[in-house]
């Protein structure tokens, strides 16, 4: 386990990774952390500062200067003011005499050289010599390298009573199976569920549980990142966010919310790594992502493409939330940050459009539940009228191809979920089979909703006529959150919500129909994530657990359309 942790630490970047872990570790050790990294501020060599006792010793001040990976000659004294040696000089000459809080002035001081790897042998003599030259009775140096940090993580974050050996085994199995992402993810899910069951009845311990889950997720991610395979990390990050929110949704603990926010940062680090390197970088190339799936089966490619599209959409939805919070926050608004987020959002939306354009299978859903993936993308596209022409064209193609496939016994959207059965789907020609796999649908209703929102009467009428002529046996329906959704939305222990049948498909009635249902269903606004400004977690739950996107998320667009009409 220690070797796994050391490998993890050696892969961490300094900013937002190692300098986030160290203060959390110190707090867990019982020290009082009084200074943390601040971007853009002169820290006088000190990244993290803490005071307290370690292993029953006397109270000391610990000043950390943090560098990533191994300590090399370049990172020790390579000519940059950000190197470790200049940072230590700043601590000795500026921080200790002028910046050290007065209440700690009479305490022994320990300057901690902190890095995720090891000191390279080529500079060992210089580092040791410097330490010996500047040490006094009240000033000492310590090296907090990968070995020491991994030992402390095992002792304080993952100690035996908190992460027993059989649980450590689950983490090791998850790492060992990274090349088989689904199996790796299953082991990690088992691990998280085990951790959650440890003493979570005491609300005071929830933040510790989330911290341990966050560490385990970072370990999994660091190994996956090194091996250029973060698929398991991506799925596991989604699971962690949903289930850890379930832990804190009723909690008023500030520590629990801070721990969740750190977990959310880990989730964003993983999803950004995935979307930028695996999707955005290749979306502009014709069939590139389809070919990268490396499968001889068009079914396999189709399923993965819709999955990829929803992942890219989720990244955009979180970015949209960040932008909205920034624009509605207290002045002064950081224009540079706004421009950065706007640029990122435009890049994601452009990549979604390129992904669809360059991978035509995204015009032909094979599963009815791919309505979820389409809805996530459409929610993002509908935010900007510049996307209207593309969106209308895409919806029109999906409708036309779905109708044509159904009428010609092709790969029409069905409720078949098993891959083996999908392989035989095209060969099944009987009416009884066709009716059995299209007993219900959320795809055609959501296509009708978006077509009406875009005032695309032609496509809307085609869908309505198709439903009337060919889908009389099919229950056209949609799902809405109910009172039990808050209890089960994030953990999926039980089915929840309610479905309305008799969905009105007519162009002039569909928006009135869904508005009435939304007005009669208030459970969406009562969801804890909606109340606390984290609505994307609803979208995430829909993506991960495969629930239709609540129409409530489109309510303002529908209301605006109706008022305008």
Protein Blocks (a to p, Z undefined) as FASTA:
>chain_A
ZZmmmmmmmmpcfehplmmmmmmmmmmnopacfbdcdehiaeehpabdceddeehiacdd
ddddddehjddfklmmnopakbmklmmmmmmmmmmmmmgcfklmmpccddddddfbdcdf
klmmmmmmmmmmmgcfklccddddfklmmmmmmmmmmgmklmcfklmmmmmmmmmmmmmm
mlmmmmmmmmmmmmmmnoplpmmlmmmmmmmmmmmmmmmmmmmmmnopaklmmmmmmmmm
mmmmmmmmmpcbfklmmmmmmmmmmmmmmmmmmmmmmmmmmmmpghklmmmnopabfklm
mmmmmmmmmmmmmmmmmmmmmmmmmmmmccdddfklmmmmmmmmmmmmmmmmmmmmmmmk
lmmcfbfklmmmmmmmmmmmmmpmklmmmmmmmmmmmmmmmmmmmmnopacddfbfbfkl
mmmmmmpmbfklmmmmmmbcfklmmmmmmmmmnopaklmmmmmmmmmmmmmmpccddddd
dfklmmmmmnomagedjddehiafbfklmmmmmmmmmmmmmklmmpmklmnopammmmmm
mmmnopacdfklmmmmmmmmmmmZZ
